[in-house]
Amino acid sequence: MNLKSLIARHTVNIVATLLMGAATLLVLFPLGIIFYHIIKTGFSTINPEFFIHIPKPTGETGGGMANGMAGSAIMIGMASLVGVPVGIFGAIYLTEYGIGRLATTIRFCADVLSGIPSIITGMVAYALIVVPLRGFSALAGSFALALIMIPIVLRTTEEQLKMVPVSLREASLALGVPLWRTSLKVTLRSALTGVITGILLAVARVSGETAPLLFTALGNQFWSRKLTEPMAALPLQIFNFAISPYEDWHRLAWAGALVLGVLMFGLSLAARWVGRSKHAG
């Protein structure tokens, strides 16, 4: 290879590296602007009162979003109790037993469900839960969030289970272990780190959902004592306070956005850390 060809290849490599670096900066720049503005506007409102008090009535200063954070935790927890087991067991079925048109149909429906706008999921939950019960409730909100979680957990878990070596299954079956026990004790356990990553990503996804909760949980300015009543949620409070005409509520909305952003950022980092620890191990 002559000198001219080497120089040309080196030049192309430098140009490609610069282009990739510029593309990376273009991706990070909007994210940096968002985080900078949220931190700049919302950090001054963050104090202990924000985490332990509910919003003050209009015209009064202070207050917090404790009821919204508690409501989000309750509904996400209830959604996880439904979405995580259904997604995991559905993935086990597709991986270990799913053959033919039924498995193909389930995968197709999961892909479609994961791509449906969340506001449509909220409308479906409204028709199935809110209308029959004749009222907005935390149960309806949890149902809507579970519908969003199921396809994410299912498809992520399925891909992780497919990566488990077949030799592990065969060794377990050769020892006389039933297939269902092999699926739970060997296959699922081997892919547990990847499954946890998928669960964290699903939780991060539903943590910031607002549209489904507008049709289901509706929101509440006070503490909710029953799951069959409207319940506050942090994304709902951010939305309602942001469009209000009161400056104090605007400050609370920015503070809530900061807390929610930190939460989602932390869950995403945790998912990446779990995934990296798997490969490192």
Helices and strands as residue ranges (DSSP letters): H 3-42, G 43-45, H 48-52, H 66-92, I 93-97, H 101-115, H 118-125, I 126-130, H 131-133, H 138-162, H 166-174, H 179-182, I 183-187, H 188-190, H 192-207, H 211-215, H 234-242, H 247-280
